[in-house]
Amino acid sequence: MKIGFIGLGAMGQGIANNLLKAGHELTVWNRSAPAADELVRGGARRVALAAEVCGSDASTRADAVFVMLADDRALQSVMDAGLLAALQAPTVLVNLATISVAYARTLAAAVIAQGAAYVAAPVFGRPDMAAAAQLNLVVSGADDAVTRVRLALDAIGKKVWPAGTAPERANVIKIAGNFMLASAIESMAEASAFTRAHGIGAADFLAIMTQTLFAAPAYVGYGKLIAEQRYQPAGFKMALGLKDVELALQAAGQARVPMPFAAAVRDALLDALAHGGADKDWSALAEVASRRAGLDE
């Protein structure tokens, strides 16, 4: 397949590299051009403008354009800067990013109005999983569009989870899943502060919990980071965690769904940012719980 790829951050690098290794013809763009250097050495073609990943004529037109950007604003800025206008049939825009439910609907409608197709494919996994093609992809969009990009999706993840044809459904699931991750981290953070206040180290407590009652990947992985106080480099930044929990609250409000615990987790994330933790891994919520308990003063 001819594939355009936009967004070469920590996640995008690994994903794009796996597409290249799978034999796809890759054209890449990133706001910071040097981020594409390694991919170019591996055979990718770099372009100067995001819109150029779509190709200039029928012979170069991309079969799919993959986008992995941080949030609504970053994605909309690229779309408005020419990417949307450059999309044509039969190209499929595959959005890997976690965006709001409202913008997912708006974006899909705009892409389809251009004559192109749209597939939402947000991913569960951290940068190491992206590099190892071990992501879980939640996918929604028209059946024919999903079929056309299925080989590429299989190249970047270990499993594709169909979520229906309404494009925003995948984003609803991703946002809900990230809220659950944030909740798991917050519960471990508070419980660890509680045990520490009673003289039991976080590492000792979490070793028991993550090998018994909570022997699940999210608890094991984030529990290890909390136990080791290893919050940098971040696999998923605190600022992005706040963004995703706020997306959950936003969509919940639109649907009249109370989420009181999401509000509490948002406040903990805000506390972390207020104390300079924006670029730390969101498992550093453990620092917030400890600070609130007066354990690290």
C-alpha positions in Angstrom: 0.0 0.0 0.0 1.0 3.6 -0.5 0.7 5.1 3.0 1.1 8.7 4.2 2.0 9.1 7.9 1.7 12.3 10.0 2.9 12.6 13.6 6.2 11.1 14.5 6.2 11.4 18.3 7.0 8.6 20.7 4.1 6.5 19.5 4.1 7.5 15.8 7.8 6.6 15.3 7.2 2.9 16.2 4.0 2.6 14.3 5.4 4.2 11.1 8.5 2.0 11.4 6.4 -1.1 11.5 4.4 0.0 8.4 7.7 0.4 6.7 9.0 -3.0 7.8 5.8 -4.6 6.6 6.7 -3.5 3.0 4.4 -0.5 2.7 5.5 2.5 0.6 5.7 5.3 3.3 5.6 9.0 2.9 6.0 10.9 6.2 5.6 14.4 7.6 6.2 15.8 11.0 6.2 19.3 12.3 9.8 18.8 13.5 11.4 17.5 10.3 14.4 15.7 12.0 12.0 13.3 13.7 11.7 11.6 10.2 15.4 11.1 9.7 15.5 7.5 10.9 12.5 6.5 8.8 14.0 8.2 5.7 17.2 6.2 6.2 14.9 3.1 6.3 13.3 3.9 3.0 10.5 6.4 3.8 10.0 9.6 1.7 9.8 12.9 3.6 7.7 15.7 2.4 7.7 19.4 3.3 3.9 19.8 3.8 1.4 17.6 5.6 -0.9 17.7 2.6 1.8 16.2 0.4 1.5 12.8 2.0 -1.7 12.4 0.1 0.1 12.3 -3.3 -0.2 14.8 -6.2 -2.0 12.7 -8.8 -3.6 9.3 -9.5 -0.3 7.5 -9.8 1.0 8.7 -6.4 -2.2 9.0 -4.5 -2.0 7.4 -1.1 -4.2 4.4 -0.4 -4.3 5.6 3.3 -3.1 8.4 5.4 -2.4 7.6 9.0 -2.4 10.4 11.6 -1.1 10.2 15.2 -1.3 13.6 16.8 -1.8 14.7 20.4 -5.3 16.2 20.6 -8.2 17.9 18.8 -6.3 21.2 18.3 -3.2 19.6 16.8 -5.2 17.4 14.4 -7.5 20.3 13.4 -4.6 22.6 12.7 -3.1 20.0 10.3 -6.5 19.4 8.6 -7.1 23.1 8.2 -3.6 23.7 6.8 -4.4 21.7 3.7 -4.7 18.0 4.6 -8.5 18.0 4.4 -8.5 19.7 1.0 -5.9 17.2 -0.3 -7.9 14.1 0.6 -9.6 12.4 -2.3 -11.2 9.1 -3.1 -10.1 6.3 -2.7 -7.8 7.5 0.1 -8.7 6.4 3.7 -7.8 8.7 6.5 -6.9 6.5 9.5 -7.0 8.5 12.7 -4.9 6.8 15.5 -5.2 9.6 18.0 -7.4 10.0 21.0 -9.7 12.9 20.2 -13.0 14.1 21.5 -16.2 12.3 20.6 -17.6 15.5 19.2 -14.6 16.2 17.0 -14.5 12.6 15.9 -18.0 13.1 14.4 -17.1 16.4 12.8 -13.9 15.1 11.3 -15.4 12.0 9.9 -18.2 14.0 8.2 -15.7 16.5 6.7 -13.5 13.7 5.3 -16.4 11.9 3.8 -17.7 15.1 2.3 -14.4 15.4 0.5 -15.0 12.0 -1.1 -12.4 10.2 1.0 -13.1 7.5 3.6 -12.5 7.7 7.4 -11.5 5.1 9.9 -11.0 5.7 13.6 -8.3 3.4 15.1 -7.2 4.7 18.5 -4.6 2.5 20.1 -4.1 1.0 23.6 -0.4 0.7 24.4 2.8 2.6 25.3 5.7 3.5 23.0 7.5 0.2 23.6 4.4 -1.7 22.6 4.1 0.5 19.5 7.7 -0.3 18.5 7.0 -4.0 19.0 3.7 -4.0 17.0 1.9 -5.1 20.1 -0.8 -2.4 20.2 -4.5 -3.1 20.6 -6.5 -1.1 18.0 -10.1 -0.2 18.5 -11.5 0.4 15.0 -14.7 1.9 13.7 -15.8 3.1 10.3 -17.5 1.9 7.2 -16.8 -1.8 6.6 -15.3 -1.3 3.2 -12.9 1.4 4.4 -11.8 -0.8 7.3 -11.3 -3.7 4.9 -9.1 -1.6 2.6 -6.7 -0.7 5.5 -6.8 -4.0 7.4 -3.4 -5.2 6.3 -1.8 -2.0 7.5 -3.7 -2.2 10.8 -2.5 -5.8 11.3 1.1 -4.6 10.7 1.0 -2.2 13.7 -0.9 -4.2 16.3 -1.5 -7.6 17.8 -5.3 -7.3 17.6 -7.9 -5.2 15.9 -11.1 -4.8 17.9 -14.1 -3.8 15.7 -16.3 -1.2 17.2 -19.0 -0.7 14.6 -19.5 1.7 11.7 -20.2 5.0 13.5 -16.7 6.5 13.5 -16.9 8.1 17.0 -17.5 4.7 18.7 -13.8 3.8 18.7 -13.1 7.1 20.4 -15.7 6.6 23.0 -14.2 3.2 23.9 -10.6 4.7 24.0 -11.6 7.5 26.2 -13.5 5.2 28.6 -10.5 2.8 28.6 -8.1 5.6 29.5 -10.4 6.8 32.3 -10.2 3.3 33.7 -6.4 3.3 33.5 -6.3 6.7 35.2 -8.6 5.3 37.9 -6.4 2.3 38.4 -3.3 4.5 38.8 -5.1 6.8 41.2 -6.3 3.9 43.3 -2.8 2.5 43.5 -1.4 5.9 44.3 -3.8 6.4 47.2 -3.5 2.9 48.6 0.3 3.1 48.4 0.2 6.4 50.4 -2.1 4.7 52.9 0.3 1.8 53.4 3.3 4.0 53.6 1.7 6.0 56.4 1.5 2.8 58.3 5.1 1.8 57.6 4.6 -0.5 54.7 6.6 0.4 51.6 4.9 1.0 48.3 7.0 -1.7 46.6 6.1 -4.3 49.2 2.4 -3.5 49.1 2.2 -3.4 45.3 4.2 -6.6 44.8 1.5 -8.4 46.8 -1.4 -6.7 45.0 -0.2 -7.1 41.5 0.6 -10.8 42.0 -2.7 -11.6 43.6 -5.9 -9.6 43.4 -4.8 -7.2 40.7 -2.6 -9.4 38.4 -3.6 -7.5 35.3 -1.3 -5.7 32.8 -2.4 -2.2 33.8 -1.9 -2.8 37.5 1.4 -4.7 37.0 2.9 -2.2 34.6 1.9 1.0 36.4 2.4 -0.6 39.8 6.0 -1.3 38.9 6.6 2.3 37.9 5.0 3.5 41.2 7.1 1.1 43.2 10.3 2.2 41.5 9.3 5.9 41.4 10.2 5.8 37.7 8.3 8.6 36.2 10.7 9.8 33.5 11.0 9.4 30.6 7.2 9.3 30.4 5.5 6.5 28.5 2.3 8.6 28.7 2.6 12.1 29.9 0.5 13.5 32.8 -0.7 16.3 30.5 -2.1 13.8 28.1 -3.7 11.9 30.9 -5.5 15.1 32.0 -6.6 15.7 28.4 -8.2 12.3 28.2 -10.0 12.4 31.5 -11.3 15.8 30.5 -12.5 14.3 27.2 -14.4 11.7 29.3 -16.0 14.3 31.4 -16.9 16.4 28.4 -18.6 13.5 26.5 -20.2 12.3 29.7 -21.8 15.7 30.2 -23.1 15.7 26.7 -24.7 12.3 27.3 -25.9 13.3 30.9 -23.8 10.6 32.5 -22.5 11.4 36.0 -18.8 10.5 36.5 -17.9 11.7 40.0 -14.7 9.6 40.2 -13.5 11.0 36.9 -13.8 14.5 38.4 -11.7 13.4 41.4 -9.0 11.9 39.1 -9.0 15.1 37.0 -8.3 17.1 40.2 -5.4 14.8 41.1 -4.0 15.3 37.5 -4.4 19.0 37.8 -2.6 18.9 41.2 0.3 17.1 39.4 0.5 19.7 36.7 0.3 22.5 39.2 3.4 21.1 40.8 5.4 20.8 37.6 4.5 17.2 36.6 3.2 17.8 33.1 6.0 15.8 31.4 6.2 13.0 34.0 4.5 9.7 33.4 0.9 9.8 34.7 1.9 7.1 37.2 3.4 10.0 39.1 -0.1 10.5 40.5 1.6 8.6 43.3 3.5 11.7 44.1 0.3 13.7 44.4 -1.2 11.1 46.9 2.0 11.1 48.9 2.2 14.9 49.0 -1.4 15.2 50.1 -0.7 12.7 52.9 2.3 14.8 54.0 4.6 11.9 53.4 7.2 13.6 51.3 7.5 17.0 53.1 
